[in-house]
Amino acid sequence: DMGEAIDGLRSSTMFAQLDDHNMRRVASRMERVEYKKGDILMHQGDPQRSMYIVTRGSVKRVRYEAGRQHSTESLGAAGSRNTIGALHLLYNQPTYATARCSTDVVAYRLNSDDLDELFENSQSISKQVVYALSLEIKRQSSLLRTPLLDQRPLSIPIVPTSIAAATESFYRSALNSWLNYRLTGQSAAMFPNMHIQLPTRIFYINGFKIARQVLDTRIEPADYDNPGAVSLVKACIPGLLMTPVSSMLEACNAGHSNPEPLATRWMRGIGPRTLREVIFGIGINQLSDYCEERVPATDPLQKAFFGSLSAGIACGYLSHVPHNLSTLKLLQPSKSYAQHASELVTASYHRVPSTVPGSMRWAAATFLTFAAPVGLMVRTTQIAGSFCIINGVITAMQSAADRANAKT
């Protein structure tokens, strides 16, 4: 169907500027092809022999780079999601990414020999294609922009992760003690029970990384009817699995206020703590990678630092209220969550100007309690620092190992 082929070409970045005559000339050289869900149109690294204009269905492109899988968009993602393989077709260059059909697909295929002949026989086609691509260059800065929940993990050995977790455990313990002091006014040791905290923290951080890798190999969201929901559940599972471990770590810091046995104490505040751990897990895994991918730098350490810093600030803010409630419940288990929340609101009254009327003052105090909670800067500093230390140490060790391997 030439009409369908022409419609596809009009939304293609490479051919969008062709006049009607040239559009028909190109469309006449294209072949209509059909594929089933799961079929592969092209493999990354193979010589590019054909380009495709997808007119029905959808195709996902996946690129492996530096040991990590990235989901990528087609050329001209802002306006032509249907064009695959156009640029690499010109000189039969290696295919940029593997293209797999997410659904049944109807496409129009143009071979490299036909494209070469069109360029050689028509100066106007060549000029119009160059003009279209020059417009696209102005619009596009990068194609590698993986959505948050589509981030794929890097295979990380246990040793770098363990060293990173051990380093971070002292930082975290000190700031936890400081934050607990800000909440309750009771001072505590900065590094209590490190014989328990250190190995538990190492297990905890490895748990997040390993759980993510295992889930990535076992669950493919595209195989399900609602891939977005499956991706979200998959991202949440590491936090759910690590909540008991985190509860034990928190309980180690609470002995000065809660005299209950450790076996009982660790269960206090587990509800809001679970939410906090889910936020932490998505932050240190998917969100850190998401932010790192968008850092305009080439040095891996710079990308890891600024990506982790951005993710840590976001997660520190979002997880702070659940953290406060879980901590208060752990330190003062006799009070209900409602009582703790009410006391936090009452404690925020002094932050509201006395000139504000009574009912509005209560509303303002409630807003401050949840939008700008006590200890927010400490908590945000803790999470951002933890992300930077963990991901930074892992990246530094991996980069050193890669350089050593390159020399050999």
Helices and strands as residue ranges (DSSP letters): H 2-10, H 20-28, E 31-35, E 40-42, E 50-56, E 59-65, E 68-72, E 83-84, H 86-89, E 98-101, E 105-111, H 112-121, H 123-139, G 148-150, H 158-184, H 194-218, G 221-223, H 227-252, H 262-265, H 270-282, I 283-287, H 288-293, H 300-318, H 320-331, H 337-347, G 349-351, H 358-371, H 376-407
